[in-house]
Amino acid sequence: MADSERPSARKGVARRFGQRQHVARLPLASCHAVNASLHIYGRRLSMSPYHTPRGTWMLNRRELLKGGALTVAVFNGVLPGLRVSAQGLRIRRDVATLSDDDDTLRALRQFVAEMRARPAGKLPNWATLYSIHGTLTDGFNKCPHRNWFFLPWHRAYMEMYENLVIDLTGYTQFALPYWNWTEQRSYPASFTAPIANGLPNPLQSPASGDAPKRLRKTLALTDADVGRARIVTLLQEPNFELFGSSRPLDEQDNPQNNTDQAWLTRQGTWGEFETAPHNRVHLAVGGAEPNDTQGYMGWAESAHDPIFIVHHTNVDRLWTSWRGVNPLESIWRDMEFTNNFVRADGSLYSVKVADLLDNTQRGYAYDKLEDVAVRPGAGDASRLLLPAPLPSGQRVRALPASRGAGSLAPLRFPQLAPGSALAYALRAGDDVYAVLRDITLGPHVVGARVFVNLPGSAAEATTSAPQFVAEIAFISGHHHSPEHDRFSVSLNLGPALRRLASQNLLIDDALSLQIVPVFPEDLDPRRREGTVMPAAVDIGVP
């Protein structure tokens, strides 16, 4: 292995990543001042529970000289290592902007190569890291999906990788890159090239040691999946539980009421952001059929593929861009992910949701955020998502009566009561939501396209039709078809209804939904007979 990419201990880092850094070490015990915090550009940075105490704090030469930007106050004893750049924060950048020899990619390759090369007895290794998320045989492990802990848990998971890279390489300015699949619909070249800097590229998949047939799919992402208009619509959503999935329910459909760890793996209602683009990108990369020729990304073991990291860093970037209000309830903010994550020495650590809500206090920022304002919101979204009845006029329900050939027959809803809250919202162009409850899937179904008030055949409808609401994607927690799962999904019908109203296609407050199943692109058309069957569909306003 060439010296330029050789995994090594921290003390060798200055030669590889420090040519422009001139790393210096300051004994913390010798710092005596007036208070015990670090302020950078006026921001107080909290200490990640990841870090283990050290007797030195690594700063580069520019940080030491840039006294105006950095104020070091009192340290009595030893402070856990805090990673900051000369500008105050480590910057997560678009992977498409990074050259192959960028220090960020060199450090990431070094880390992944080292983790892949470690034997099972040396912790952490690649298998222990991706198994935190899940495996093909056992399904999801620690990671929450289909509930409101999805976003904060994956933020902490990405932070774990970031800190491990820093610890292994010593490159203190390292920040995870992200894959902006809205602007780049192809795989990042740095994750597909077989050779990088003259060595086998550990970021490709399958890599050495992986099952050779687990190939990434030919990538096909559409505007309906990840396009700019789709992202803007999602970021305009004011309610977190409709944006980032909802609070979980127990077996009796009672909502979460404490911070017991059992809630982390219980289901709420899938929000649109999680189903697409998040799920859709997973399936586009890894596939969804239970066979040995699909990649890892379509299953619980998705973190086995290093592209998981840049995908989820972009998911986190979009959450950071969202301008809505995160939940204020203590049952969300005080939830702890207990011993879910691992340090470089193999020890486990915990993180609370409340400590993850400001990434600048975690020491990093993004080079670009989406500039999208949320719509004015009103009402309690959780009431709409819960199965319990709403006040009269706020919700109508339809029960599926029959199956069509490959799709549900149109679901027709009761006529809206004149003057009701729902009828008013419809006429005023306000947001109206559909909740598809307890969905079961037929064989080979990997998603669904939803249309409102579709006049013709569902088989002929396209995502460019004004009646198109959204395409949702389903990921199973286990290595079998997702038909074994039952789950609920929320959708905002508002944009589609406003389009119909502007074209005089919304008549007499009549509402119907058409749910069209989506199958893998390479599935024989003769086998495309599965359906998407919710137990009930509610349409309502918060």
GUVOLUM-912142 format. One record per residue (C-alpha): x, y negated, z negated. Coordinates in steps of 0.5 Angstrom, whole numbers. Layout:
// residues N
+-------+-------+-------+
!     X !     Y !     Z !
+-------+-------+-------+
!     X !     Y !     Z !
...
+-------+-------+-------+
This chain:
// residues 542
+-------+-------+-------+
!     X !     Y !     Z !
+-------+-------+-------+
!     0 !     0 !     0 !
!     3 !    -7 !     2 !
!     5 !   -12 !    -4 !
!     0 !   -17 !    -1 !
!    -6 !   -12 !    -3 !
!    -4 !    -8 !    -8 !
!    -8 !    -7 !   -15 !
!    -4 !    -9 !   -21 !
!    -4 !   -12 !   -28 !
!    -5 !   -19 !   -30 !
!     2 !   -21 !   -30 !
!     3 !   -20 !   -23 !
!    -2 !   -25 !   -21 !
!     2 !   -31 !   -20 !
!     6 !   -28 !   -15 !
!    -1 !   -26 !   -11 !
!    -6 !   -31 !   -12 !
!    -2 !   -37 !   -16 !
!     2 !   -39 !   -10 !
!    -2 !   -46 !   -11 !
!    -4 !   -45 !   -18 !
!     3 !   -46 !   -22 !
!    -1 !   -42 !   -28 !
!     1 !   -45 !   -35 !
!    -1 !   -42 !   -42 !
!    -3 !   -46 !   -48 !
!    -3 !   -42 !   -55 !
!   -10 !   -44 !   -57 !
!    -8 !   -43 !   -65 !
!    -4 !   -49 !   -64 !
!   -10 !   -54 !   -61 !
!   -13 !   -58 !   -67 !
!   -18 !   -63 !   -66 !
!   -25 !   -65 !   -68 !
!   -30 !   -60 !   -65 !
!   -31 !   -53 !   -63 !
!   -33 !   -54 !   -55 !
!   -31 !   -55 !   -48 !
!   -34 !   -61 !   -44 !
!   -33 !   -61 !   -37 !
!   -36 !   -67 !   -33 !
!   -40 !   -68 !   -39 !
!   -43 !   -61 !   -39 !
!   -42 !   -56 !   -45 !
!   -40 !   -49 !   -43 !
!   -42 !   -43 !   -47 !
!   -38 !   -37 !   -48 !
!   -40 !   -31 !   -44 !
!   -41 !   -25 !   -49 !
!   -37 !   -21 !   -43 !
!   -30 !   -24 !   -45 !
!   -26 !   -21 !   -50 !
!   -22 !   -26 !   -55 !
!   -15 !   -28 !   -53 !
!    -9 !   -32 !   -56 !
!    -8 !   -36 !   -49 !
!   -12 !   -40 !   -44 !
!   -10 !   -40 !   -37 !
!   -10 !   -46 !   -34 !
!    -7 !   -48 !   -27 !
!    -3 !   -54 !   -27 !
!    -8 !   -59 !   -23 !
!   -13 !   -58 !   -29 !
!    -7 !   -60 !   -34 !
!    -6 !   -66 !   -30 !
!   -13 !   -68 !   -29 !
!   -14 !   -71 !   -36 !
!   -20 !   -75 !   -34 !
!   -24 !   -69 !   -32 !
!   -22 !   -64 !   -38 !
!   -23 !   -66 !   -45 !
!   -21 !   -60 !   -50 !
!   -23 !   -61 !   -57 !
!   -22 !   -57 !   -63 !
!   -20 !   -50 !   -63 !
!   -19 !   -47 !   -70 !
!   -17 !   -40 !   -68 !
!   -18 !   -36 !   -62 !
!   -23 !   -38 !   -56 !
!   -26 !   -32 !   -52 !
!   -23 !   -34 !   -45 !
!   -27 !   -39 !   -41 !
!   -26 !   -39 !   -33 !
!   -26 !   -46 !   -30 !
!   -23 !   -49 !   -24 !
!   -20 !   -56 !   -23 !
!   -26 !   -59 !   -21 !
!   -30 !   -56 !   -27 !
!   -34 !   -50 !   -24 !
!   -32 !   -44 !   -20 !
!   -35 !   -45 !   -13 !
!   -39 !   -39 !   -10 !
!   -39 !   -40 !    -3 !
!   -42 !   -37 !     4 !
!   -38 !   -31 !     6 !
!   -39 !   -33 !    13 !
!   -34 !   -39 !    12 !
!   -29 !   -35 !     9 !
!   -23 !   -33 !    13 !
!   -20 !   -26 !    12 !
!   -14 !   -28 !     8 !
!   -18 !   -33 !     3 !
!   -16 !   -31 !    -4 !
!   -23 !   -30 !    -6 !
!   -24 !   -24 !    -1 !
!   -17 !   -22 !    -2 !
!   -19 !   -21 !   -10 !
!   -25 !   -18 !    -8 !
!   -22 !   -13 !    -4 !
!   -17 !   -11 !    -9 !
!   -22 !   -10 !   -14 !
!   -26 !    -6 !   -10 !
!   -20 !    -2 !    -8 !
!   -18 !    -1 !   -15 !
!   -25 !     1 !   -18 !
!   -26 !     6 !   -12 !
!   -19 !     9 !   -14 !
!   -20 !    10 !   -21 !
!   -21 !    17 !   -23 !
!   -27 !    19 !   -27 !
!   -24 !    19 !   -34 !
!   -21 !    12 !   -33 !
!   -27 !     6 !   -35 !
!   -29 !     2 !   -32 !
!   -29 !     5 !   -25 !
!   -34 !     4 !   -18 !
!   -38 !    10 !   -20 !
!   -39 !     7 !   -27 !
!   -41 !     0 !   -25 !
!   -46 !     2 !   -19 !
!   -49 !     7 !   -24 !
!   -51 !     2 !   -29 !
!   -56 !     0 !   -23 !
!   -58 !     7 !   -21 !
!   -56 !    13 !   -17 !
!   -59 !    17 !   -12 !
!   -61 !    23 !   -16 !
!   -63 !    20 !   -23 !
!   -66 !    13 !   -20 !
!   -66 !     6 !   -23 !
!   -62 !     6 !   -29 !
!   -61 !     0 !   -33 !
!   -64 !    -5 !   -28 !
!   -71 !    -8 !   -28 !
!   -75 !    -8 !   -22 !
!   -82 !   -10 !   -21 !
!   -83 !   -15 !   -27 !
!   -80 !   -22 !   -29 !
!   -74 !   -19 !   -32 !
!   -71 !   -17 !   -25 !
!   -68 !   -24 !   -23 !
!   -64 !   -25 !   -30 !
!   -62 !   -18 !   -30 !
!   -59 !   -18 !   -24 !
!   -56 !   -25 !   -25 !
!   -52 !   -22 !   -31 !
!   -50 !   -16 !   -27 !
!   -47 !   -20 !   -22 !
!   -43 !   -24 !   -27 !
!   -41 !   -18 !   -30 !
!   -37 !   -16 !   -23 !
!   -35 !   -23 !   -22 !
!   -31 !   -23 !   -29 !
!   -28 !   -16 !   -28 !
!   -25 !   -19 !   -21 !
!   -22 !   -24 !   -25 !
!   -20 !   -20 !   -31 !
!   -17 !   -15 !   -26 !
!   -13 !   -20 !   -21 !
!   -12 !   -26 !   -26 !
!   -15 !   -30 !   -20 !
!   -18 !   -35 !   -25 !
!   -22 !   -39 !   -20 !
!   -25 !   -33 !   -17 !
!   -33 !   -34 !   -15 !
!   -37 !   -28 !   -12 !
!   -39 !   -30 !    -5 !
!   -46 !   -30 !    -2 !
!   -49 !   -27 !     4 !
!   -54 !   -32 !     7 !
!   -58 !   -27 !    11 !
!   -63 !   -33 !    13 !
!   -57 !   -36 !    17 !
!   -53 !   -30 !    19 !
!   -57 !   -24 !    21 !
!   -51 !   -20 !    22 !
!   -47 !   -16 !    17 !
!   -41 !   -21 !    15 !
!   -35 !   -19 !    19 !
!   -31 !   -18 !    12 !
!   -35 !   -12 !    10 !
!   -35 !    -9 !    17 !
!   -28 !    -9 !    19 !
!   -25 !    -2 !    18 !
!   -18 !    -6 !    17 !
!   -17 !   -12 !    13 !
!   -10 !   -15 !    12 !
!    -7 !    -9 !    15 !
!   -10 !    -4 !    10 !
!   -17 !     0 !    10 !
!   -22 !    -5 !     8 !
!   -26 !    -2 !     2 !
!   -31 !    -7 !     3 !
!   -34 !    -3 !     9 !
!   -39 !     3 !     7 !
!   -38 !     9 !     7 !
!   -31 !     8 !     5 !
!   -26 !    13 !     3 !
!   -29 !    18 !    -2 !
!   -36 !    17 !     0 !
!   -41 !    21 !     4 !
!   -39 !    20 !    11 !
!   -46 !    20 !    14 !
!   -49 !    15 !     9 !
!   -48 !    10 !    14 !
!   -51 !     3 !    14 !
!   -57 !     2 !    19 !
!   -56 !    -3 !    25 !
!   -59 !    -9 !    22 !
!   -65 !   -12 !    25 !
!   -68 !   -18 !    20 !
!   -73 !   -22 !    23 !
!   -76 !   -29 !    21 !
!   -82 !   -26 !    18 !
!   -77 !   -23 !    13 !
!   -72 !   -28 !    12 !
!   -73 !   -34 !    16 !
!   -72 !   -41 !    14 !
!   -80 !   -42 !    14 !
!   -81 !   -36 !    10 !
!   -76 !   -38 !     5 !
!   -79 !   -45 !     4 !
!   -85 !   -42 !     3 !
!   -83 !   -38 !    -3 !
!   -79 !   -44 !    -6 !
!   -85 !   -48 !    -6 !
!   -89 !   -43 !   -11 !
!   -89 !   -47 !   -17 !
!   -91 !   -41 !   -22 !
!   -85 !   -36 !   -24 !
!   -89 !   -30 !   -24 !
!   -92 !   -31 !   -17 !
!   -85 !   -32 !   -15 !
!   -80 !   -28 !   -19 !
!   -85 !   -22 !   -21 !
!   -89 !   -22 !   -27 !
!   -89 !   -20 !   -34 !
!   -90 !   -12 !   -35 !
!   -96 !    -8 !   -37 !
!   -96 !    -2 !   -42 !
!  -100 !     5 !   -40 !
!  -106 !     1 !   -42 !
!  -105 !    -5 !   -38 !
!  -104 !    -9 !   -44 !
!   -98 !   -14 !   -42 !
!   -92 !   -15 !   -46 !
!   -92 !   -18 !   -53 !
!   -85 !   -17 !   -56 !
!   -78 !   -16 !   -54 !
!   -78 !    -8 !   -55 !
!   -73 !    -5 !   -50 !
!   -78 !    -1 !   -47 !
!   -81 !    -7 !   -43 !
!   -75 !    -7 !   -39 !
!   -77 !    -1 !   -35 !
!   -85 !    -2 !   -35 !
!   -88 !    -5 !   -29 !
!   -91 !   -12 !   -27 !
!   -94 !   -14 !   -21 !
!   -89 !   -15 !   -15 !
!   -88 !   -22 !   -13 !
!   -86 !   -24 !    -6 !
!   -79 !   -26 !    -7 !
!   -77 !   -19 !    -9 !
!   -81 !   -15 !    -4 !
!   -79 !   -20 !     2 !
!   -73 !   -22 !     3 !
!   -70 !   -18 !    -3 !
!   -73 !   -11 !    -1 !
!   -73 !   -12 !     6 !
!   -66 !   -13 !     6 !
!   -64 !    -7 !     2 !
!   -68 !    -3 !     7 !
!   -65 !    -6 !    13 !
!   -58 !    -4 !    11 !
!   -60 !     2 !     8 !
!   -66 !     5 !    11 !
!   -72 !     8 !     7 !
!   -73 !    16 !     9 !
!   -70 !    21 !     4 !
!   -65 !    24 !     8 !
!   -57 !    25 !     8 !
!   -56 !    20 !    14 !
!   -58 !    13 !    11 !
!   -54 !     8 !     7 !
!   -54 !     7 !     0 !
!   -58 !     0 !     0 !
!   -65 !     3 !     1 !
!   -65 !     7 !    -6 !
!   -63 !     6 !   -13 !
!   -56 !     7 !   -12 !
!   -55 !     1 !    -8 !
!   -50 !    -2 !   -12 !
!   -45 !     4 !    -9 !
!   -45 !    -1 !    -2 !
!   -40 !    -7 !    -4 !
!   -45 !   -11 !     1 !
!   -50 !   -11 !    -5 !
!   -46 !   -16 !    -9 !
!   -46 !   -21 !    -3 !
!   -54 !   -20 !    -2 !
!   -55 !   -21 !   -10 !
!   -51 !   -27 !   -10 !
!   -55 !   -30 !    -5 !
!   -61 !   -28 !    -9 !
!   -59 !   -31 !   -15 !
!   -57 !   -37 !   -10 !
!   -64 !   -38 !    -8 !
!   -67 !   -37 !   -15 !
!   -62 !   -43 !   -17 !
!   -65 !   -47 !   -12 !
!   -72 !   -46 !   -14 !
!   -75 !   -52 !   -18 !
!   -80 !   -49 !   -21 !
!   -80 !   -48 !   -29 !
!   -78 !   -41 !   -32 !
!   -82 !   -38 !   -37 !
!   -82 !   -41 !   -44 !
!   -85 !   -35 !   -48 !
!   -80 !   -32 !   -53 !
!   -82 !   -25 !   -50 !
!   -78 !   -27 !   -44 !
!   -73 !   -32 !   -46 !
!   -71 !   -28 !   -53 !
!   -71 !   -21 !   -49 !
!   -64 !   -18 !   -49 !
!   -60 !   -13 !   -44 !
!   -57 !    -9 !   -50 !
!   -51 !    -6 !   -48 !
!   -52 !    -6 !   -41 !
!   -46 !    -9 !   -38 !
!   -38 !    -7 !   -38 !
!   -32 !   -11 !   -40 !
!   -25 !    -9 !   -37 !
!   -23 !    -5 !   -43 !
!   -29 !     0 !   -42 !
!   -33 !    -3 !   -48 !
!   -40 !    -5 !   -47 !
!   -44 !   -12 !   -48 !
!   -51 !   -15 !   -48 !
!   -54 !   -21 !   -46 !
!   -60 !   -25 !   -47 !
!   -64 !   -28 !   -42 !
!   -64 !   -35 !   -45 !
!   -57 !   -35 !   -44 !
!   -57 !   -34 !   -37 !
!   -62 !   -40 !   -35 !
!   -56 !   -45 !   -33 !
!   -51 !   -42 !   -29 !
!   -46 !   -49 !   -30 !
!   -46 !   -47 !   -37 !
!   -44 !   -40 !   -35 !
!   -38 !   -43 !   -31 !
!   -40 !   -43 !   -24 !
!   -44 !   -47 !   -18 !
!   -46 !   -46 !   -11 !
!   -43 !   -49 !    -5 !
!   -50 !   -50 !    -2 !
!   -57 !   -50 !    -5 !
!   -64 !   -50 !    -1 !
!   -67 !   -57 !    -2 !
!   -74 !   -55 !    -3 !
!   -79 !   -58 !    -8 !
!   -85 !   -54 !   -11 !
!   -92 !   -55 !   -10 !
!   -96 !   -58 !   -15 !
!   -98 !   -52 !   -19 !
!  -104 !   -51 !   -24 !
!  -107 !   -46 !   -28 !
!  -104 !   -40 !   -32 !
!  -101 !   -35 !   -26 !
!  -101 !   -29 !   -31 !
!  -109 !   -29 !   -32 !
!  -109 !   -28 !   -25 !
!  -105 !   -22 !   -25 !
!  -107 !   -19 !   -31 !
!  -113 !   -14 !   -29 !
!  -117 !   -17 !   -34 !
!  -124 !   -21 !   -32 !
!  -123 !   -28 !   -30 !
!  -128 !   -33 !   -31 !
!  -134 !   -33 !   -26 !
!  -132 !   -36 !   -20 !
!  -124 !   -35 !   -20 !
!  -124 !   -28 !   -17 !
!  -127 !   -24 !   -12 !
!  -126 !   -16 !   -12 !
!  -126 !   -11 !    -6 !
!  -125 !    -4 !    -7 !
!  -123 !     0 !    -1 !
!  -128 !     5 !     2 !
!  -125 !     8 !     8 !
!  -118 !     9 !    11 !
!  -117 !     7 !    18 !
!  -112 !    11 !    23 !
!  -106 !     9 !    21 !
!  -108 !     3 !    17 !
!  -114 !     1 !    12 !
!  -120 !    -2 !    15 !
!  -121 !    -9 !    14 !
!  -123 !   -11 !     6 !
!  -129 !   -15 !     6 !
!  -130 !   -19 !     0 !
!  -137 !   -22 !    -3 !
!  -139 !   -29 !    -1 !
!  -136 !   -34 !    -5 !
!  -141 !   -38 !   -10 !
!  -142 !   -45 !    -7 !
!  -138 !   -50 !   -12 !
!  -134 !   -44 !   -15 !
!  -127 !   -45 !   -17 !
!  -125 !   -41 !   -11 !
!  -129 !   -44 !    -6 !
!  -127 !   -51 !    -8 !
!  -120 !   -48 !    -7 !
!  -121 !   -45 !     0 !
!  -124 !   -52 !     2 !
!  -119 !   -56 !    -1 !
!  -113 !   -52 !     2 !
!  -110 !   -50 !    -5 !
!  -107 !   -44 !    -6 !
!  -111 !   -38 !    -6 !
!  -108 !   -31 !    -8 !
!  -109 !   -24 !    -7 !
!  -107 !   -18 !   -12 !
!  -106 !   -11 !    -9 !
!  -107 !    -7 !   -15 !
!  -104 !     0 !   -16 !
!  -102 !     1 !    -9 !
!  -101 !     9 !    -7 !
!   -97 !    10 !     0 !
!   -98 !    15 !     5 !
!   -92 !    19 !     8 !
!   -86 !    15 !    11 !
!   -89 !     8 !     9 !
!   -84 !     3 !     8 !
!   -88 !    -3 !     8 !
!   -94 !    -7 !    10 !
!   -96 !   -13 !    14 !
!  -102 !   -17 !    11 !
!  -107 !   -21 !    15 !
!  -113 !   -25 !    13 !
!  -119 !   -26 !    17 !
!  -116 !   -22 !    23 !
!  -121 !   -22 !    28 !
!  -119 !   -16 !    33 !
!  -115 !   -10 !    32 !
!  -110 !    -9 !    27 !
!  -105 !    -5 !    32 !
!  -105 !   -11 !    36 !
!  -103 !   -16 !    31 !
!   -96 !   -19 !    31 !
!   -93 !   -23 !    25 !
!   -94 !   -30 !    30 !
!  -101 !   -29 !    29 !
!  -104 !   -35 !    25 !
!  -108 !   -30 !    21 !
!  -101 !   -27 !    18 !
!  -100 !   -27 !    11 !
!   -93 !   -24 !    10 !
!   -89 !   -17 !    11 !
!   -88 !   -14 !     4 !
!   -83 !    -8 !     3 !
!   -83 !    -2 !    -2 !
!   -77 !     1 !    -5 !
!   -77 !     7 !    -9 !
!   -73 !     8 !   -15 !
!   -72 !    15 !   -13 !
!   -69 !    19 !    -8 !
!   -76 !    21 !    -5 !
!   -81 !    18 !    -1 !
!   -84 !    12 !    -5 !
!   -91 !    15 !    -4 !
!   -90 !    18 !   -11 !
!   -90 !    11 !   -14 !
!   -96 !     6 !   -16 !
!   -95 !    -1 !   -16 !
!   -98 !    -8 !   -15 !
!   -96 !   -14 !   -11 !
!   -98 !   -21 !   -11 !
!   -99 !   -25 !    -4 !
!  -100 !   -33 !    -3 !
!  -106 !   -33 !     2 !
!  -105 !   -41 !     2 !
!  -101 !   -42 !     8 !
!  -105 !   -37 !    13 !
!  -111 !   -40 !    10 !
!  -109 !   -47 !    12 !
!  -107 !   -45 !    19 !
!  -114 !   -42 !    20 !
!  -117 !   -48 !    17 !
!  -113 !   -53 !    22 !
!  -115 !   -49 !    28 !
!  -123 !   -48 !    26 !
!  -122 !   -41 !    25 !
!  -124 !   -41 !    17 !
!  -132 !   -40 !    18 !
!  -137 !   -40 !    12 !
!  -132 !   -38 !     6 !
!  -132 !   -31 !     9 !
!  -125 !   -27 !     7 !
!  -123 !   -21 !     9 !
!  -116 !   -17 !     9 !
!  -112 !   -12 !    13 !
!  -107 !    -8 !    11 !
!  -102 !    -5 !    16 !
!   -97 !     0 !    14 !
!   -90 !    -1 !    17 !
!   -86 !     5 !    18 !
!   -78 !     6 !    20 !
!   -76 !     4 !    27 !
!   -74 !    11 !    29 !
!   -80 !    15 !    26 !
!   -83 !    19 !    31 !
!   -90 !    15 !    33 !
!   -93 !    22 !    32 !
!   -92 !    22 !    25 !
!   -94 !    15 !    23 !
!  -100 !    16 !    20 !
!   -99 !    14 !    13 !
!  -103 !     9 !    10 !
!  -103 !     3 !     4 !
!  -108 !     4 !    -1 !
!  -109 !     0 !    -6 !
!  -114 !     2 !   -12 !
!  -117 !    -5 !   -11 !
!  -116 !   -12 !    -8 !
!  -117 !   -19 !   -12 !
!  -117 !   -26 !    -9 !
!  -117 !   -31 !   -14 !
!  -114 !   -38 !   -16 !
!  -110 !   -39 !   -23 !
+-------+-------+-------+
